[in-house]
Amino acid sequence: MINSKISIKNSTLTHLWHHLSKRRQKQFWLLLILMIIASLLEVVSVGAVLPFLGILTAPEQVYQHPLMQPIIQILELTEPKQLILPLTILFITAALLAGIIRLTLLYAMTRLSFATGADLSINIYRRTLYQAYEVHVSRNSSEVINGIITKTNTVINGVISPTLNLISSIILLVGIMGALFAINPTIALSASIGFGLLYWIVIRYTKTHLKDNSKTIADQSTQMIKSLQEGLGGIRDVLIDGTQHFYCKLYRNADLPLRRASGNNQFIGGSPRYAMEAIGMTLIAGLAYLMTQQEGGMVTAIPVLGALALGAQRLLPALQQAYGAYSQIKGSKSSFEDVLDLLDQPLPEYAYQPLPEPISFVKEIKLNNLNFRYSEDSPWILKNVNLSLKKGSRIGFMGVTGSGKSTLLDIIMGLLPETEGGLIIDNQTINSQNRRAWQAHIAHVPQNIYLSDSTIEENIAFGVAKNLIDHQRVKKAARQAQIAELIEEWKDGYQTFVGERGIRLSGGQRQRIGIARALYKQANVLIFDEATSALDNETEQAVMDAIEGLGEEITILIIAHRLTTLKGCDKIIKLEKDYAVRIGSYKEVINE
């Protein structure tokens, strides 16, 4: 991850809270109010049991109770039996209202949890896309993909939803315990201490297991994505070499520990319920026996036992839900920390700003005493590079592998910041404030063209909404890239689907679509990083002729696999492994 691992003390819900929008925070506060209302109705439904059972077993005692007198006077009741219907209706109403509110609460909690998860996933993806190029090349994409998809889902199901359940359960527990204390303080206190102590013992025993399982789930989920990417990404080699078994084993070694750890967490979270229910029923049975032996016998015991039984029916699931929520949160700790790391990725200032106007570029691109290396511990890739590239010129770059050709062009494109020295455009030094304005001039054609699983037209106008594509501009770019004739021969023409990563096209066809994409952008600095390497000599020559005829306003920088590709360049820059930079014409280079 980009940032150092956040300690568990800082990896709290407070940290996550700050990443939520104001709208979501407001919705969580409204949900808290709904939880309190649901808890109060549960208390009312538990409290209504006592008079309801009392009127069924001892109507005279209930009729004479001081709390019943206002109801008796309002309803003008004259005998105890007349209380049965009002109290029955009261009990049913309380139970129905409690059920409706609990159902509403469940719906609201579920919707809010998953909406929040979507916000987090979108935010992580946005922050990841805005990271600097050196960040992307320094980490494995499977780690990011896993964080955006799998681990964000883990946060939804293992942190957000359980936290809401935990808060709801605590509020409900407080309300139910209050009602039970009003009925019988001694029994309520004994039950709360007894069950609380039992769950505390379980928590102490399972804490380490949940922590270890959490780490396994976070690590192995990344390994699963990595093994899938590697196996499917290199499917041609896998089929040719017969290495299916190797990649299946790689996937199995990640999948099995992950499933086992997830299953262990699920067992730990759900298992205490059965023991607690058995203990609760045993306590109620023992209490029933003791109360029947006291004065008043069964008539006095039934209302109290009924209220306690209903309270226990609400209390034990609430206790189990609270513990289950705790175990889920604890079991998702490592994935939660990874998601927080991704959410903490800084956004550049320009992320909040509209696309800038291009900076002035009418004279030259200048590299002044340029040095570059990826880190303080890594070797220098470029040293003391001084170049002046005139606007409208055609510049070729060549050199042995590792001489820094692609790195130099990455610096010119503003993808990599120079370690020392400067990139200067018309006397303006490029920095973090104006880098985007310089990049507005640039279109890049890499050696390996990425094509999305969409139409030819959408791939040429890459990154443009379908309804905003300029069809004539697409056709013009395709003609310049020497692929229009081929496209128009296909049944669906520009609406032909290319398949995932352009699998339905040849290497040369993919390359020409990449060139057409750069030309569609209508940039005035075109950079080709061995972009014609997949083309045959005849097609390459046709493409280069078209590129050379684009006009004097366009500056073209080319890294070529074949020296003949650079024949039309105004000058050729040769990078040596000893950091030397030699500049000459095509004739001077071939005569060396």
N, C-alpha and C positions, 0 to 999 in steps of 0.2 A: 504493500500500500504506500501511498505518497507520504502520509504523515506517520510519525512513530506511533506505535500501538498505544491506544488510550488505556489508562489503568481502569480497573473496574470501579474505583471510587468516582472517577470522572465520567465513566460510561453509564450514566444514569438516565432516567426518563426526563430529567431536567434538561440534559444535553439534547435529547431528541425533541423536546418541547420547543426549543429555540429554532428548530428547523421546520416547524409547522407554520403554515400561513395564519394570519390573524383570523380568517374565516374559520379554519379548522379549530383553532383554539377556542373561539366563541362556541362552536358546535359541541366541543367537549364540556364546556361549562354548562350548557343547556342539558347535555346528557346527564351530568351530575345531578341537576335538579330533578330530572326524571327518575334517577335512581332513588333519591330521597323520597319522592312521592310513592314509588313502588314499595319501598321499605315500610312506609307508614301504612299503606293499604294491607301489607302482609301482617303488620301488627294488629290492625283492626280485625282482620279475618281470624287471627289467632285469639284475640280478645273476645270476639263474638261467640266463640265456642262455649265459653263458661256459662253465660246466661242461657244460651240455646239448650245445652244439655241439662242445665238446672231447671228450666221450665218443663222439660220432659219428665224429670225424675222427682222434683220437689217444687211444684208450681206455687205453693203457698209461700215458701221462703223467698222466692224471687219476687212475688207480687208485693211482699211487705218490705223489700229492700229499698233504702232511700233513693238510690240512683234510678229506680224504675218509676218513682212517683211522677216526675214530669211527663214521661211517656203515657202513663196511665191517665193523667189529667187531660192531656191533649187529645187522646183517642177516646176519652170518656168510657173507660173500661170499668166494669162492675164486679168481675170475678176473675180468679187466677187463670182459668182455662182460656180466657179471651186474649191472654198475652202470647199464646203459642203461635198464632198466625203472624203477628207483627215481628216477633223475634226470629221466626223461620225466614220471613222475607228479608229481614236485616242480615241474617247469616248468609243467605244465598247471594244477596246483592254484594256484600263485602267480598265473598269468594269470587264472584264473577268479575268485579272491578279489579281485584288483585290479579286475576288471570289475564285480563285484557291489558293491564298496565305492564305486566311482566312480558307479555308477548310483544307489546309495542317497544319495550326496552330492549328486548332481544333483537328486534328488527333494526332499531336505531343503532345499537352497538355494532351489529354486523356491517351495516351500510357504512358507518363512520370508519370502522377499522379498515375495510378494504379501500375506501376512498382515500384514506390517509396513506395506505400502502402504495396506491397509484401515484399520489403526490411525491412520495419518497423515491419511487423508482424513476419517475420522470425527472426529478431533481438530480438524482445521481447521474443519469444518462446525460443530462444537459451539462453538468459540471465536468463530466468526463470528456465530452466533446470539446470543451473549451480549454482543456489542459494543453500545455505547450508540447510541441512535437517531441522534445527530448524525454518527456514523461512517458509518452506512448511507446517509444522505442525501448524504454528501460524496463518495461514490465510485461507480463504475460497477459494476453487478451482474455484468456479463460478466467483469470482472477476477476476481471472487471465484469465480464458477462455473467459469471456466477453471482457476483455481488448484486447486479442489477435485477436479475431474474430470481434465482433460487434463494439467496440470502434475504432479499427484500420480502419474499413470501414467508420466510422463516420469522422475520420481524413482525409481520402481520399476525401470523398464527401463533407465534411463540412469545411475543412481547406485548403488542398493542391490544389484541383481543383478550389475552389473559390478564393484562393490567386492568382493563375495564371490568372484567369479571371479578377480579380481586377487590376492586373498589366497591362494586355492587354488592359482593358477598359480605364485605366488612360492614357496610351500611345496614344490610339486611340482618346480619348477626347482632349488631348493636340494638336494632329495633326489636328483634325476637327475644333477645335476652332481657330487654327492658320489660316486655310483656310477661315473660316467665317470672321475673323478679316480683312483679305486681301480684302474680298468682301464688307463688310460694318461693320466697327469697332463699331459704335454706337449700331447697332442691336445685334451684337455678344456679346458685353459687357453686354447689358441688359439681354440677354438670359442666359448668364453664371451666372450672379448675381442672377437672378430670380429663375432659376432651382436649383442652388446651395443652396440658402436659403430655398427653399421648402424641399429639401432632408435633410438639416440640422435639420429642425423642425421635420421631420419624425424620424430621428435617435434619437433625444433627447427624443421623446415620446415613442419609442419602445425599448430603451436600457434596461430598467429594465425587461420588459416582456421577452426579449430574454435571459437575464441572468437567470431568474427563470426557463424558459423552458429548458435551457441548463442543469441546475442542476437536474431537473426532469428526463430528458432523460438519463443522466449518471447513476443516482441512480436506476431507474426502469428497465433499461436494465440488470443490474446485478441481480435484484430481479427476472426477468423473467427467466434467466438462472438457478438461484438457485431453483426456483419452478419446472422447468423442470427436473433438476437433482434429486431432492428429490422425485417427483412423479414417474418418470420412474425408478429411482434407487431402489425404494422400492415397485415395482409393485406387488409383491406377497402379501405383507401386505395390499396394497391398495385394491386389488381384494377381499381378505379375509374379511377385515374390512369394505368394502364398503365406503371408504373415498374419492371416486372420486370427489364428490362435493366440499370437502374441498380444494383439490389441484387445481381444476378448478377455485375456487374462489380466491385462492392465486395467480394463474396465471393472472386472470382477473384484480385483484387489482393492478398488476404491468403493464399489457399490456395496459389497457385503458388510464391511465395517460400519458404513454409514447407516444401512438399514438396521443392523444389530443395535447400534447406539440409539437410533430413533425408537426402536422397539423397547429397549431398556428404559428410556425416559418415559414412554407411554405407560409401561408397567409400574414404574415408580410413582407416577402421578396418579394412577387409578387404584392401586392396590389397597391403600389404607381404608378406603370406603367400606369394604366388606367387614373388616374387623370392627370398625366404629359402629356400623349398623347393628352388628351382633351384640356389642357391649351396650348400646343404647336400649335395645329391646330387653336385654337382661335387667338393666336398671329399672326400666318401667315395670317389668313383671315383679321385681322385688318390691318396688314402691307400692304397687297395687296390693300385694299381700299384706304389707305393713299397715296400709291405710284401712283395709277391711277389718283389721283387728282392733282399730281404735273406735272411740265412741262415734256413733252416727253410721258406722258400717259402710255398706256399699252405696247407699243413697248420697252420703257426703263425698265419697271417693270418686264416683263416676264423673261429675263435672270437672273436678281438678285433674283427674287422670286423662280425660278427654282433651282438655286444653294442653296438658303436658305432652300427650301423644302427638297432637297436631303441631305443637311447637317443635317437638323433636323431629317430626317429619320435614319441617322447614329448616330446622337448625342443622341437622346432620348433612344434608345436601349442600347447604351454604358453607359449612366447614370444609367439606370435601372439595367444593368448587374453589374455595380460597386456597387450599393446599395445592390442588391441581394447577391453579394459575401460577402459584409460586414456583412449582417444579418446572412448568413450561418456560417461565422467564429465566430461571436458573439454567435450564438445559439449552437455552438459545443464546447464552451470554456471548460466546465467541463470535457467532454470526452477527449478533447485534453490534459488537465492537467493530467488525469489518464494515458493516453498513455505515456506522457513524464515521469511520475513516473516510469512506467514499463521499459522504455528505459534507465532510469538512474540507474537501478539495476546494481551494480558493478559485473564485471566478475573477477573470481579468476585468479591468475597468470597462473595456469596450463591449463586454457582454450585455451591459445595460443601455448601450447606445445604438442608434441606427447605423447602418453601413456608412462609413465615411466617404467623403469625396476623395478621389485619387490625388495624391500629391503631385506637384509639378515634375514632369520628366520630359525634358526637351534636349538635354545635352549628353549626359554620360552616367554610367554606373561605375563607381570608383571603389576599389578595395585598398585601404590604407594601412600598411604594416599589420596585416591580418594574421592572427594566430588562433588556433582552435584545438581544444581537446575536450573530451566529454566530462572529465572530472579531474581533480587535482592528482589523483593516484594513477590516472591513465596516461599513456604516452601522447605526445603531440601528433596530430594528424596533418595540420597545416602550420607553417611557420614563415613569417615575413613575406606574405603574399601582397604584392603591389600591382594592381591592374587598373587600366582605364578602358572601359568598354563603351564605345560611342553608340548613341541611339541610332537605330536603323542598320547597324552592322550585323553580319553573320559570323558568329564566333564558334569555333570548334574546340572541344576539350578532349584530350587523350592522355593516356598514361597507363601504367601497369596496375593490376588489381591492388588496392590498398594505398594508392598514391593520393587519395582524397578528392577525386573528381566529383563524385556525387555529394560528398560533404560540402565542397565549395559551392555547388549549385544550391544546396539546402540553405546555406548561409545567405546567398544572393536572394533566394525566395523568402527570406525572413522566417524560415522554419526553425533554424538553429541560431542562437545568439552567439556572436563571436566572443571568444575568451579574452582576446586583446585586440586592439586596433579598431577599425570601423568600416562599416558599409555606408557609403555616401552617395546619395542620388541628387544631382544638380546642387551640390554644396549643402545638402541637408543630410545630417547624420541620422541613420535609421535607429530608432529606439522603440521602447515599449509603447510610447504614445502615438507614433506615426507608422508603426509597422503594418497595421491593417490598411492604412491609406496607400502604402507602397504595394502591398499584395494585390490591391485592386487592379494593378497593371498586368498581373502575371497569370499565365495559363501553363499548366505542367502536364507533360505526357511521360509517364514512367515506363520502365521496361515491362513491368507486369501490370497490365491494365485490369482494374476491377470493374466488372460489369454486374449490375443488379439483375435479378430475375424479373425483367420487365421488357418493354418493347425497345426496338432499335431507336425509335424517336426519343423515348424517355432516357435512354442511356447516352444519347448524344447531348441532349439538354439536361444533363445530370444535375440533380438538386433543384430543378425548377418544377413547380406544381404543374400537373398535366394540363390544366385549363389555361395556363399562362405561356405554354410553349409556342414559340414563333416557328410555324411549320416551314415557311420559306427559308428562314435562317438555318434550320436543320438541314434542308436539302442543299443549300449553298455550301455548308460546312462539309457535308458528305461528298459533294463534287470535288471540293478542294483536297479532301483526303483520299481521293481516287477509289471510293467505295460506292458511290451513288448508283452506278450502272448495275452493280451486283445486287444491291438492295431492291432496286426496281424490278429485277427479274423474279424475285421471290413472290409467292402468292399473296401474302399480306403486306408486302412492301415494308414501309417504315413502322407498321404495327406488328411486325414479326417478333415473337418472343425469343429471347436469346438463351433462356435457361439459366440456372444458377451459375454464377461466375462465368457466363457466356459459354457454357459447355457445348452448346450446339454450333458454335462457330469455330473456325480454324484459328490458329495463333495469329496469322497475318490479318484475318478479318477483325479479330479483337483489337489488334494494334491500330488498324486504320479507324475503327470506331473511337478509340482513345484519342487519336489525332483530330478526328472530327469534333470530338467533345471540346478540345482545347480551342479549336477554330470557332466553334459556336459562341464561346465566351467573348470573342472579339477583343481579346487582350492585345496590348501592344508590346508585350514581352513574352515570347514563347520559349519554353525550356523543354528540350527533348533529352531525356536520360535513357540513351540506347533504345529509343522508341521505335526505331525501324529495324531492330535486330531480327524480328520474326518475318520480315518481308523478303521476298525473292528480289534478285538484283533489278529486274525490270520494273516491278512495282515500286521498289524503293526509289529508283531513279525518277519515276513519274511523280511520286509523293514529294520528293525533294525539289523537283522542278516547280511543282505547284507552290511549295512553301517559299521558294526563292522569289516567286512572282507575286507574293502577297503585298508588296509595297515597301517603300523606304521608311515608312513610319514604324514598321514592326521590327523589333530587335529579336534576333533568334540566337539562342545558346544551345549548342548540341554536344552531347556526349555520344560518340558513335563506336559501335563494335568494329566496323570496317572503316579503314582509312579513306576509302573511296567515297564514303558518305560525306566527308568533310571537304570534298573537292570544290564546292561552290562557296566555301567560307572565306571571308575577308582575311582572317588570320586564325591560326591554330595555336592554342595554348597547351603545352605539354608539361604535365606534372611528373616530377621524378620522385623516387623514394627517399632521396636525401634532402627533400623539401625544396629543391631547386625548381624554378619555374622558367620555362623557355618559350619564347614567342616567335612565331615565324609564319610564312605563307605556306600554302599547300605544297608548292614546288620545293621550297626549302626543306620541308619535313621529309618528303619522299626521297630527296637526294642525300639525306644524311647517311 
